[in-house]
Amino acid sequence: MSSQPRGNVIIDPEECKGCGLCVESCPPECLELAPELNHYGVHAAQYTGEDCNGCGACFYCCPEPGAITVERLTPPAKTAAPAVPPKQEVNHAAAL
């Protein structure tokens, strides 16, 4: 997708049991199982670093409390031009 991420996922590899439920439930597919083993001897989930939409599906399906934290990111502020140009005074006396 490569759009601006709207969320960030923080996974504690020491709490993750490597069940893979978060990886399967992630709509933008931004989670994967790490190639290295954690202290439980399993492949913990990890965030790829892009495309998170902040939906929290991974957080809600994770059976291990505290293993996943999802942060919703604030989009950058939009700078808008004034909607109405400033009024110009018209001298009606010259028209008479």
C-alpha positions in Angstrom: 0.0 0.0 0.0 2.7 2.5 0.9 0.3 5.2 2.1 0.9 7.3 5.2 0.4 5.0 8.2 -2.5 5.9 10.5 -1.3 3.6 13.3 1.7 2.0 15.0 1.9 -1.4 16.6 4.2 -2.2 19.5 4.7 -5.9 20.2 6.5 -7.1 23.3 8.5 -10.1 22.0 9.0 -11.4 25.6 5.2 -11.5 26.1 4.3 -12.9 22.6 3.6 -16.6 22.5 3.9 -16.8 18.7 0.4 -18.1 18.1 0.1 -16.0 14.9 -3.5 -14.9 15.5 -2.6 -11.2 15.2 -0.8 -11.9 11.9 -3.8 -13.6 10.5 -6.3 -11.0 11.7 -4.4 -7.9 10.4 -6.4 -6.4 7.5 -3.4 -4.4 6.0 -1.1 -7.4 6.5 1.6 -5.4 8.3 2.5 -8.0 10.9 4.7 -11.0 10.5 6.4 -13.7 12.6 10.0 -12.9 13.4 12.7 -15.2 12.0 14.4 -15.4 15.4 13.1 -17.2 18.5 12.1 -15.4 21.7 12.8 -16.7 25.3 9.7 -19.1 24.9 11.4 -20.7 21.9 8.7 -19.4 19.5 8.7 -16.9 16.6 7.1 -13.8 18.1 5.1 -11.4 16.0 6.6 -8.2 14.8 5.4 -5.0 13.0 6.8 -4.5 9.5 6.9 -0.8 10.1 4.5 0.4 7.4 0.8 0.3 6.4 -0.8 0.1 9.8 -4.3 1.6 9.8 -4.7 1.6 13.6 -7.7 -0.7 13.5 -6.7 -2.7 16.6 -7.7 -6.1 15.2 -4.4 -7.6 16.4 -4.8 -6.2 19.9 -8.4 -7.6 20.2 -7.6 -11.1 19.0 -4.3 -11.5 21.0 -4.8 -14.0 23.9 -1.8 -12.6 25.8 -2.6 -9.4 27.8 0.0 -6.7 27.4 1.7 -8.3 24.4 0.3 -5.8 21.8 -0.2 -2.1 22.0 -1.8 -0.2 19.1 -1.3 3.6 18.8 -3.5 5.7 16.6 -1.4 8.4 14.9 -2.6 11.9 14.4 -2.6 12.9 10.7 -0.5 16.0 9.8 -2.4 19.2 10.1 -3.8 20.5 6.8 -3.1 24.1 5.9 -6.1 25.6 4.2 -6.3 28.9 2.3 -9.0 31.3 3.4 -12.3 30.2 2.0 -13.5 33.8 1.2 -11.2 36.5 0.0 -11.2 39.7 2.0 -13.9 42.2 1.0 -12.8 45.2 -0.9 -14.5 48.6 -0.2 -16.3 50.1 -3.2 -16.5 53.9 -3.4 -20.1 54.5 -4.5 -19.7 58.3 -4.5 -17.5 58.2 -7.7 -20.2 56.3 -9.6 -22.8 59.0 -9.1 
